[in-house]
Amino acid sequence: MAAKVDLTTSTDWKEAKKYLSGLSQKQRREHYFTKDFLPLKSIDTWKKMAKNVRVKQPEGAKFPKDAALNEKISLLRHDITKLEVDAIVNAANSTLLGGGGVDGCIHRAAGELLKEECRSLSGCETGEAKITCGYRLPALWVIHTVGPVCQGPPGPTQEAALRSCYSNSLHVAQDAQLHSVAFPCISTGVFGYPSEAAAEVALGTLREWLQEHKDKVERLVLCVFLEKDEAIYKDKLPLYFPVGDSVDAAALD
């Protein structure tokens, strides 16, 4: 193994990235910014969560029940920077150099090396996604995506752009052969996308992707920070990932 690299003082992101890629998960834990990390195995699947809280299946489900898919999706209110998954998604701005909200939190937790690698990417267009090392994060990788800005109700252009954020992030993860990815609420902060509408886009995109690629992924985690977003997702998840047999057939046509 290569000589140990100090991620808090190293200025060579390429050296640090190569070094981390050669470590086991146990060895990487020595470099995490926190000891209070949450392993994937400690995150309940939607199937288990729905059973534990006895979720009642509402009418009007948009997809049929699929127990296998319900084991591929999770909802969690937590600090996304503390999740030990293959990758976390960053709701970035177009510079990729850090900002407010989850973007700033991820950059602070990962350390300055993340910004240095991001400088090499020449920014990112709305709806696109780019990947970097996670450095001091428990997540080995960070997938950066730039959501649309909304002023008022989102139109078709904003909706398509937000959908692309999720789908392109998943494509990047698949290309990198990653098996667990955690998503924040993209565009719902200072970018102004209404939370309920954003949740509909996220859930629809993830459901459709999982139907085609469920064998390629272990878990997709919806990691929210605000209690109101947790409530929105709890309300809408049964419509996209039904837990019972009450399905509105008309909605499936």
Stockholm file with secondary structure:
# STOCKHOLM 1.0

chainA/1-253         MAAKVDLTTSTDWKEAKKYLSGLSQKQRREHYFTKDFLPLKSIDTWKKMAKNVRVKQPEGAKFPKDAALNEKISLLRHDITKLEVDAIVNAANSTLLGGGGVDGCIHRAAGELLKEECRSLSGCETGEAKITCGYRLPALWVIHTVGPVCQGPPGPTQEAALRSCYSNSLHVAQDAQLHSVAFPCISTGVFGYPSEAAAEVALGTLREWLQEHKDKVERLVLCVFLEKDEAIYKDKLPLYFPVGDSVDAAALD
#=GR chainA/1-253 SS CCCCCCTTTCCCHHHHHHHHHTSCHHHHGGGCSCSCCEEGGGSCCHHHHHHHTTCCCCSCCSSCCCHHHHTTEEEEESCGGGEESSEEEEEECTTCSCCSHHHHHHHHHHCHHHHHHHHTTTCCCBTCEEEEECTTSSSSEEEEEECCCCSSSCCHHHHHHHHHHHHHHHHHHHHTTCCEEEECCTTCSTTCCCHHHHHHHHHHHHHHHHHHHGGGCSEEEEEECSHHHHHHHHHHHHHHSCSSSCCCHHHHC
#=GC SS_cons         CCCCCCTTTCCCHHHHHHHHHTSCHHHHGGGCSCSCCEEGGGSCCHHHHHHHTTCCCCSCCSSCCCHHHHTTEEEEESCGGGEESSEEEEEECTTCSCCSHHHHHHHHHHCHHHHHHHHTTTCCCBTCEEEEECTTSSSSEEEEEECCCCSSSCCHHHHHHHHHHHHHHHHHHHHTTCCEEEECCTTCSTTCCCHHHHHHHHHHHHHHHHHHHGGGCSEEEEEECSHHHHHHHHHHHHHHSCSSSCCCHHHHC
//
